[in-house]
């Protein structure tokens, strides 16, 4: 087997669809190794022998771990054969899961490539949610917030927009409303019945750091001192938390959370709320 040199290794991800599943699993695994970096080689939409041969040539040139999600048996057999020949480790990510399903369900798979990306009702629900979320970003069009599933509120730089987009990709119509000093909240916000309102907050130190980086990126100098003033930011955060407590809105500390973790926490709150309303 080829030896890995230094703190890098080649990781080949071969898929007959978009490769999203492979990328997610591979990155979740490599994240467990702090001092080792994967050099990713992603090959989506590999569906013909000719396409596969190009992939095999790349694997031979840069040996490393091979992960794949191929459903065509002839392509799978060819890839595995060449991996054995090159002496590189390989694994079908879906294989063990499909075998488990087959054993439990007692039914053969239909081997539909990219079946999870079918243009079904769930797909169009996500598109509708994305359209709604983009239209209701950063406090826009607050007149119809009632049609949202979730409304995120928080001071500037608490990841409201990326969290909203992530939730929309899960089919959750999400609006977000910024809390800006001396700017009144939309009057209808406190009257909403359908949406779950969630406050996002972070430590003042973290918010100041992000805001300073943003100003540097915009090449703004000597302006907006209040925007990055530690005491004023602390007051903004305190106001945000008091507002949520006053209206009994749940809040999430995003200081050390990734966007995915924040969205997962929101989805848990939403699922719990929906359970309560149906019982």
N, C-alpha and C positions, 0 to 999 in steps of 0.2 A: 504493500500500500504506500502511495506517495507520502512523504513526510511533510507536515505543515511547518513552515519556516516563520520564526518570529511570532508576532502577535496577530497575524492575519491568516485567513484561510479562504479559499474559494468556495462559494455556495451557489450551486446551480439549481434554479427553480424552473421546472418544466411543466407547462400546463396546456391543456387543449382548450381552455377558456381564458378568462381574463388574468388568472394568476393571483387574484385577491386572497383566496384561501391559503395558498402556499406562502405568500408574503406575510400574512398575519401569523401563521403558525411558526414560520422560520424566525421572524423577528421576536416573537415571544420566547423562543428557545435561546436565541443568541443573546437576548437581554440578560440572561442568567450568568453570563461570563463577562465580568467587568473589564478584564484586560485583554480580551480577544475580540477582534473586529472581523466581521464577515464581509468579503468582497462579493456582492450579489451579482449574479448573472441571471436575469429574468427572461424567460422565453415564453410569452403568451401565444395562444392560438396555434399551437403545434398540432396539426391535424393530418398531415400527409408525410409519407416516407421521406420526400425531398426536404421538407422542413426539419424533420427529425435528424437527418444526416448533418445538417448545418449545426444543430445543437451538439451532436456527438463530437463533431470536429472541435467545437469550443471546449467541451469537457476534456478531450484528449490534450488540448493545448494548455489548459489550466486545471489540472486535476483537483478535485475537492469533493465535498459532500454533494450528493444529488438527491433532491426531493422532487417528487412529481405527482401530478394528478392527471393521468392519462387513462381513458376508458377503453380505447381501441386495443384489443388484445395483441394484435400484431406489432403495434408501435411499442407497447409495454415490453413485449418479449425482446424486441430489438434493442431497446434502451438498456434493459437489465443485462442482456448478453454482453453489450459493449462495456458496461460498467464493470462487470466481472473481469472482462479482458483487460481493462485498464487498472484493475485493482482498487477501484474507488467505492466507498460505501454508498448505498442507494436505498431509498425507502418510498413506498407509495403512501402518501398522507391519508388518502381516502380508503385505501384497501382494508385496513383493520376495522374501520368503522362500518364499511359496507358489509364485511363478513359478519360482524356482530348483528347488524340489522337483518341480514339474510337468515342467520341462525335463529333469531327471535321471531321474525315475521313468517319464516317459512316460504319466502317468495324470492324470485330472482329479480335483479335490478333490470331496469329498462335501458341502462347505459345511454342516457340522453346527455350529450355534451352541453355544458352551460345551462343545465336545467334550472338552476337557481336564478338565472337572469331572464327567465321567460317574461314576456310582456303580459302579465296577468293583473288582476285587480290590486294586488299588493304593490306591484311596480308603479302603477298609476297613482296609488295612494301616496307613495314616496315623492313622486314628481309634484303632486298637488301640494304636499307639505313643504317641499323646497320652494316652490313658487310663493306660497304664503309667507314663509320665513324670510325670504329675500325682500319681499315687499314690506315686511313689518320689522325690519332691522333698525336698531338705534332710535326707537321711539317714533317711527313713521306710521302713519295711518292708524292712529290709536282709536279712531271712531268705531272700528269693528274688532276690537280685541276679544270680544265675547266669543268669536268663532275659533279662537286659538285653543289648543289643548294645554299648552304651557306658556306662561309669561315669566320671563326672567327679568329681574331687576337688580341693579347694583351700580356702584360708582364706576367711573372710567377705569379700564384696564383690569377688569375682573373676569375676562374671557366670556362675556355674554354672547358675542357674535359667533365665535367658533363653536361654542357649546350648542347654540341654537341650530347651526348648520348640521352638526353631528346628529342632533335629535331629529331634525327634518329627514335626514338620510335613513332614519328608523321609522319614518312615516308619522312622526309627531309634529303637528303644526305648532311652531314655536315663534312667539314674538319676544322682543327684548326692549326694555325701557331703561334708559340711563337715569341715574340719580345725580343731578347736577346742582351744586350749591346755588341757592337763591333762585332756582327755576322750579315753579310749582309742578307737582305731578299731574298727569292727565286726570281730570276729575272722575272719569269713569273707572279708573283703575280699582278703586276701593269698592265699586259696585258690581264687579264681575262675579258671575255665578258659576259658569262652566269651566273656565280655565283654572289650572293649578298655578298659583303664583309662588315663585321661589326666589329668594334673595341669594345673591352670590356676594361673598366678601372675602377679603384677604388681609393679611397683616399690613399695617401702614408701610413697614419697611419694604415689603415685597412690591406693593403698588408704586411706591416712590421709585424703586429700582427700574421697574418696567416703564414707567412714565419718562424717566430720564433717558432711557435707551431709545424710546420713541422720539423724543425731542432731538436727540443726537442724530437719529436716522433722518429726521426731517430737516436737519441742519439749522435748528432754531437755537439761537444763543441770546441769553440775557432777557428772555421773555418768559411769560407764564410762570413767575416764581411761585405763585400760589398753587399752581398745578402740581409742583413737586415739593412743596413745603411739608415737612414731616408732621408738624402739629396740625396743620389744616387738613391734611389727608387723614390723620387719626380722627379728626372731628367728622369728616365725611363718612368714614367707616362706622363710627359710633352712631351717627344719625341713621345709617342704613340698617343697622342691627336693631335700633329702637323702633324703627318703622315696621320692620317685620314682626317684632314682638308685639307691638300694639295691635296689629291686624291678625295675629296668629298665623302668619305666613312662615312656612319652614325656610330655613336658610342653610347654606352650605359654605364651609370654609374651603376656598380653592387655593390656599397658599401653597400647599405641596401636592395638589392634585393635578393630574393630567386632564386634558379635555375629555378623554374617554372615561376616566374615573368620575369626573363631575357629571357627565351625561348619564352614567350608570346610576349614580345616586339620585338624579332627577327621575329617571325611569322607575326606580324602586319606589320613590314617593308617589309617582303617578299611579303605579299599579296598586299600591296600598289604598290610595284615595278611591280608585275605581272599585276595588273590592268592598270598601265601606259603603259606597253608594248603591251597590247591588244587593246588599244584605239588609 
